[in-house]
């Protein structure tokens, strides 16, 4: 195991990311700060830090997935508690950044909540942010503090590379994901082609496949997305690919939000296997045979160490 210099580096975990934070701490050869994040009977969040952290560089690990507002408030209160404890610096490590889909005004009088959340994190006292696969890359510009943006595609690509699947095609679920899909395909092999699903979205969490651009007949395909929420889009896409003659349909994503009917849809779908990363902890009731979880602990541990030692994070890619 690689041992890092952790004399003044401290890791602290919110309730949303306890498992991932523990794995990251193990890889860094340190332990999590002794801290309890509890809830009073009226729903208010209480934070108790049971050790001295004065002058330390602290990394707060907390995804803002469901319950989104509770987890976001936990993160903000943890950051505030750390600043008031006179730490040297606070880095908000947010493997999954909630509200990222509200990144622009899609219609009149819409909020831009991704920007509001960035303002809240900055106002709470974070000195920098470390996150992975933001739904929209421009969210990095919503912060007035440094943002290190990690990519989960290589972890997913390495998994499929080792499977050595014949006649492989990577499928982009929409036009906006073509660049991500091309990079993912190249990480598997320069010879792997891509196809694109042309779809329309009549309302939120609902999509209809209109056409498939590219050759998928007789091919094994991998559907790639940054996140899967209710799984309607990915399941419809898998069904359409089967109708267009695809053989086995695999799917993968960085963030397995998997809300509402997602698990039931995936279980009964044409998807052979779904690979997700552990930026969001998958509860036991959602761990079905079709879903395989890969960990991001190694890349986050490496990035945290590089930030702490003032080394380049971009070298990871």
Beta strands, then each sheet from edge to edge (+ up, - down):
strand 1: 9-13
strand 2: 35-39
strand 3: 45-49
strand 4: 57-61
strand 5: 89-94
strand 6: 128-132
strand 7: 146-150
strand 8: 168-172
strand 9: 193-203
strand 10: 206-213
strand 11: 220-228
strand 12: 249-256
strand 13: 271-277
strand 14: 291-294
sheet 1: 1+ 4+ 5+ 6+ 7+
sheet 2: 2+ 3-
sheet 3: 10+ 9- 8- 11- 12- 13- 14-
end
